[in-house]
Amino acid sequence: MADELYEVLGVSKDASSDDIKKAYRKLAKKYHPDLNPGDKAAEETFKKLQAANNLLSDPEKRKQYDAGAIDAEGNETRQHYYRDYAGAGGEHPYQSSAGYEDISDVFSDLFRAHARGGGQAGARGADGAEFRMRGGDVRYSIEVPFLEAINGAKKRVTMPNGKVLDLSIPAGLHEGQILRLRGQGMPGHGGGPAGDAYVEVHVAAHPGFRRHGNNIHTDLPIGLHEAVLGAKVRVPTVTGAVTMSVPAGSNSGDTLRLRGKGVPASGGRSAGDQVVTLRVQLPKEPDAELKSFLEEWAKTHSYDPRTEKEG
């Protein structure tokens, strides 16, 4: 049934790639095992969501699935073999476009045969010879917290097939970066090597930090007295809080730079900076003493920030 995976994600068969991506992210957050510890039903649903997303997010596999050439697990269907040969036309209706008149020739060409005996027994071709075949590659996607993507981390993740893998997140990982796990794909046949797993990593947003290239941007609220008089304040960074000097006479929108406090250095890449934007914030409750002082101050000062800006 070619609508099965679309139903899992709750989208229509003509849904766009963006619609599929949004639907998957919304449901994956709801059913993620980390948010539903011990809930087997949620875990199974999460596995189905990942499997559906992995197939439908691949344009070529989605096309094959819609055409009935592969099933919901990505396996080729018998209908696919029939179409490959019966649709070829010509004098031999079961001759493929590659020129093979007998399907045994196809197997002989695709698989490397080896003599029997010794090692793991393999599948056999039409001539009785064994062959070794590398396992297929698989694709997954996961979401990691912002700080783990910046600083690197070791994560234990559960794949859609239930397999648990230890994944190394490299420091400075970008949104959409793909990690390759050698030998973690589908098992091989006849003693052949396993395929690889490709994991596309999405980075969750952070409430206090934003990334621009290798620099980290953040807003820092400061008091009126700190802006006027200057101060030493604690500033959060991606590797922990540090002390920063706010110059006297600072304004909202002024930026200060913390060298080397952005994305950490890795390989041949130097560390980025953290750019701090100051936001002057008045007390939430009216301050009678501050109000009185400013009333007297305004009587002897003609400062108008709008005029200054226009000039």
C-alpha positions as CSV (number, residue, x, y, z in Angstrom):
1,M,0.0,0.0,0.0
2,A,1.8,3.1,-1.3
3,D,0.0,5.5,1.2
4,E,1.3,3.8,4.3
5,L,4.3,6.0,5.0
6,Y,2.3,9.2,4.3
7,E,-0.3,8.1,6.8
8,V,2.5,7.5,9.4
9,L,3.5,11.2,9.0
10,G,-0.1,12.4,8.7
11,V,0.5,14.0,5.3
12,S,-1.1,13.6,1.9
13,K,0.6,11.8,-1.0
14,D,1.3,15.0,-2.8
15,A,2.9,16.7,0.2
16,S,6.0,18.8,-0.5
17,S,9.4,17.9,0.9
18,D,9.1,20.8,3.3
19,D,5.7,19.5,4.5
20,I,7.2,16.1,5.1
21,K,10.1,17.6,7.0
22,K,7.9,19.7,9.2
23,A,5.5,16.9,9.9
24,Y,8.3,14.6,10.9
25,R,10.0,17.1,13.2
26,K,6.7,17.9,15.0
27,L,5.9,14.2,15.6
28,A,9.4,13.1,16.4
29,K,9.6,15.6,19.2
30,K,6.3,14.3,20.6
31,Y,7.3,10.6,20.5
32,H,11.1,10.8,21.1
33,P,12.1,8.0,23.5
34,D,14.0,10.5,25.7
35,L,10.8,12.4,26.3
36,N,8.8,9.2,26.9
37,P,11.0,7.0,29.0
38,G,9.6,3.4,29.4
39,D,6.8,4.1,26.9
40,K,7.1,1.2,24.4
41,A,4.2,2.5,22.2
42,A,5.9,5.9,21.8
43,E,9.2,4.2,21.0
44,E,7.6,2.1,18.3
45,T,5.8,5.1,16.9
46,F,9.1,7.0,16.8
47,K,10.8,4.2,14.9
48,K,8.0,4.2,12.3
49,L,8.3,8.0,12.0
50,Q,12.1,7.8,11.4
51,A,11.6,5.0,8.8
52,A,8.9,7.0,7.0
53,N,11.0,10.2,7.0
54,N,14.2,8.4,5.8
55,L,12.5,7.0,2.8
56,L,10.2,9.9,1.8
57,S,12.9,12.5,2.3
58,D,15.0,10.8,-0.4
59,P,13.5,12.0,-3.8
60,E,14.6,8.9,-5.7
61,K,13.3,6.4,-3.1
62,R,10.1,8.3,-2.8
63,K,9.6,8.1,-6.5
64,Q,10.2,4.3,-6.4
65,Y,7.9,3.9,-3.4
66,D,5.1,5.9,-5.1
67,A,5.5,3.7,-8.2
68,G,5.3,0.5,-6.1
69,A,8.9,-0.5,-7.0
70,I,9.9,-0.6,-3.3
71,D,7.9,-1.3,-0.2
72,A,7.7,0.7,3.1
73,E,10.9,-0.8,4.2
74,G,12.8,0.1,1.0
75,N,12.8,-3.5,-0.3
76,E,12.2,-4.1,-4.0
77,T,8.9,-5.6,-4.8
78,R,8.1,-8.4,-7.3
79,Q,6.1,-5.8,-9.3
80,H,9.4,-4.0,-9.8
81,Y,11.1,-7.0,-11.3
82,Y,8.1,-7.6,-13.6
83,R,8.1,-4.0,-14.8
84,D,11.9,-4.1,-15.5
85,Y,11.6,-7.1,-17.8
86,A,8.0,-7.2,-19.1
87,G,8.1,-3.5,-19.9
88,A,11.2,-3.8,-22.0
89,G,9.2,-4.8,-25.1
90,G,10.8,-6.3,-28.3
91,E,11.0,-9.9,-29.4
92,H,11.9,-11.1,-25.8
93,P,9.4,-9.5,-23.4
94,Y,11.5,-10.5,-20.4
95,Q,14.7,-9.0,-21.8
96,S,16.0,-6.0,-19.7
97,S,17.3,-2.8,-21.2
98,A,20.8,-3.9,-20.3
99,G,20.5,-6.8,-22.7
100,Y,20.3,-9.7,-20.3
101,E,17.9,-12.4,-21.7
102,D,18.1,-14.6,-18.7
103,I,17.8,-13.4,-15.1
104,S,20.6,-15.7,-14.1
105,D,22.9,-13.5,-16.2
106,V,21.8,-10.5,-14.2
107,F,22.9,-12.3,-11.0
108,S,26.1,-13.4,-12.5
109,D,27.0,-9.8,-13.4
110,L,25.8,-8.2,-10.1
111,F,27.5,-10.5,-7.6
112,R,31.0,-11.6,-7.3
113,A,31.0,-15.4,-7.2
114,H,33.5,-17.4,-5.2
115,A,34.1,-21.1,-4.8
116,R,32.3,-23.0,-2.2
117,G,33.8,-24.0,1.1
118,G,35.2,-22.1,4.1
119,G,33.7,-19.1,5.7
120,Q,30.1,-18.1,6.0
121,A,27.8,-19.7,3.4
122,G,26.4,-17.2,0.9
123,A,23.4,-17.0,-1.4
124,R,23.7,-18.9,-4.6
125,G,23.4,-17.8,-8.2
126,A,21.7,-19.8,-11.0
127,D,24.9,-21.8,-11.6
128,G,25.2,-22.9,-7.9
129,A,28.1,-20.6,-7.2
130,E,28.1,-18.5,-4.0
131,F,28.4,-14.8,-4.1
132,R,29.3,-12.0,-1.6
133,M,27.4,-8.8,-1.6
134,R,27.9,-5.6,0.4
135,G,25.0,-4.6,2.5
136,G,22.9,-1.5,1.6
137,D,23.4,1.9,3.1
138,V,20.8,3.4,5.3
139,R,19.9,7.0,6.1
140,Y,18.7,8.5,9.4
141,S,18.1,11.9,10.8
142,I,18.4,13.1,14.4
143,E,18.2,16.4,16.3
144,V,20.9,17.5,18.8
145,P,20.9,20.4,21.3
146,F,22.6,23.6,20.2
147,L,25.5,23.4,22.8
148,E,26.3,19.8,21.8
149,A,26.6,20.8,18.2
150,I,28.9,23.6,19.1
151,N,31.1,21.9,21.7
152,G,30.9,18.3,20.4
153,A,29.4,15.3,22.4
154,K,29.1,11.6,22.6
155,K,25.5,10.4,22.1
156,R,23.8,7.1,22.3
157,V,21.0,7.0,19.8
158,T,18.3,4.4,18.9
159,M,17.9,3.8,15.1
160,P,14.6,3.0,13.5
161,N,15.5,-0.7,13.4
162,G,16.0,-0.7,17.1
163,K,19.8,-0.8,16.9
164,V,21.6,1.4,19.5
165,L,24.7,3.3,18.3
166,D,27.3,5.5,20.0
167,L,27.5,8.6,17.9
168,S,30.4,11.1,18.1
169,I,29.2,14.7,17.4
170,P,32.2,16.7,16.2
171,A,32.7,20.2,17.7
172,G,31.3,22.9,15.4
173,L,28.8,20.7,13.6
174,H,26.6,22.6,11.2
175,E,22.8,22.2,10.6
176,G,22.2,19.5,8.1
177,Q,25.7,18.0,8.3
178,I,25.8,14.3,7.5
179,L,27.8,11.9,9.6
180,R,29.0,8.5,8.1
181,L,29.0,5.4,10.3
182,R,31.0,2.7,8.6
183,G,29.6,-0.8,8.7
184,Q,26.4,0.3,10.5
185,G,24.1,-0.1,7.6
186,M,22.3,-3.3,6.3
187,P,24.2,-6.6,6.8
188,G,26.0,-8.0,3.8
189,H,25.2,-11.3,2.1
190,G,27.5,-14.4,1.9
191,G,30.0,-12.9,4.2
192,G,30.1,-9.5,2.4
193,P,30.7,-6.4,4.4
194,A,27.8,-4.4,6.0
195,G,26.8,-1.1,4.4
196,D,27.2,2.3,6.0
197,A,24.8,4.5,7.9
198,Y,24.5,8.2,7.0
199,V,23.0,10.3,9.8
200,E,21.8,13.8,8.9
201,V,22.0,16.0,12.0
202,H,19.7,18.9,12.7
203,V,20.6,21.5,15.4
204,A,17.9,22.6,17.8
205,A,17.5,26.4,18.4
206,H,18.9,27.9,21.7
207,P,17.0,30.6,23.7
208,G,20.1,32.6,24.3
209,F,22.6,31.9,21.5
210,R,22.6,32.4,17.7
211,R,25.3,31.1,15.4
212,H,26.6,33.1,12.4
213,G,29.5,31.3,10.7
214,N,32.0,30.5,13.5
215,N,30.8,33.4,15.7
216,I,28.2,33.1,18.5
217,H,25.8,36.1,19.0
218,T,23.9,36.8,22.3
219,D,22.0,39.7,23.8
220,L,23.0,40.9,27.3
221,P,20.7,43.0,29.5
222,I,22.5,45.7,31.6
223,G,21.2,48.2,34.1
224,L,21.1,52.0,33.5
225,H,23.8,52.5,36.2
226,E,26.1,49.9,34.5
227,A,25.6,51.6,31.1
228,V,26.4,55.1,32.5
229,L,29.2,54.2,34.9
230,G,30.6,51.1,33.4
231,A,30.8,47.8,35.1
232,K,32.2,44.3,35.1
233,V,29.5,41.8,34.4
234,R,29.1,38.0,34.0
235,V,28.3,36.9,30.5
236,P,27.2,33.4,29.5
237,T,29.2,31.7,26.7
238,V,28.9,28.3,25.0
239,T,31.6,27.0,27.3
240,G,30.5,28.7,30.5
241,A,30.1,32.2,32.0
242,V,33.0,34.7,31.9
243,T,33.6,38.3,33.2
244,M,33.4,41.1,30.7
245,S,34.0,44.9,31.1
246,V,31.1,47.2,30.0
247,P,32.6,50.6,29.1
248,A,31.1,53.7,30.8
249,G,28.6,55.5,28.5
250,S,27.4,52.3,26.8
251,N,24.1,52.3,24.9
252,S,21.6,49.7,23.9
253,G,22.7,48.1,20.6
254,D,26.4,48.5,21.3
255,T,28.4,45.4,20.7
256,L,31.3,43.9,22.5
257,R,33.5,41.0,21.3
258,L,34.8,38.1,23.3
259,R,37.8,36.7,21.3
260,G,37.9,33.0,20.9
261,K,34.6,32.4,22.8
262,G,32.6,31.3,19.7
263,V,32.7,28.0,17.9
264,P,35.8,26.1,19.3
265,A,38.8,25.6,17.1
266,S,38.9,22.2,15.3
267,G,41.3,20.8,12.7
268,G,42.6,23.8,10.7
269,R,39.8,26.1,11.8
270,S,40.5,28.8,14.4
271,A,38.0,29.5,17.1
272,G,35.3,32.0,16.5
273,D,34.3,35.0,18.7
274,Q,31.2,35.7,20.8
275,V,29.5,39.0,19.8
276,V,27.6,40.5,22.8
277,T,24.9,43.1,22.0
278,L,24.1,45.3,25.1
279,R,20.4,46.0,26.0
280,V,19.9,48.7,28.6
281,Q,17.1,47.7,30.8
282,L,15.3,50.0,33.4
283,P,13.8,48.6,36.6
284,K,10.4,47.0,36.2
285,E,9.0,48.9,39.1
286,P,9.2,52.8,39.0
287,D,12.1,54.2,41.1
288,A,11.1,57.5,42.8
289,E,14.7,58.4,43.5
290,L,15.8,57.8,40.0
291,K,12.8,59.7,38.6
292,S,13.6,62.7,40.9
293,F,17.2,62.8,39.9
294,L,16.4,62.7,36.2
295,E,13.8,65.5,36.6
296,E,16.5,67.7,38.1
297,W,19.1,66.6,35.6
298,A,16.8,67.4,32.6
299,K,16.3,71.0,33.9
300,T,20.0,71.8,33.2
301,H,20.7,69.5,30.2
302,S,19.2,69.9,26.8
303,Y,20.2,66.4,25.5
304,D,17.7,65.1,22.9
305,P,18.6,61.7,21.5
306,R,16.4,62.2,18.5
307,T,18.1,65.4,17.5
308,E,21.5,63.8,18.1
309,K,20.5,61.0,15.8
310,E,19.2,63.3,13.1
311,G,22.4,65.4,13.2
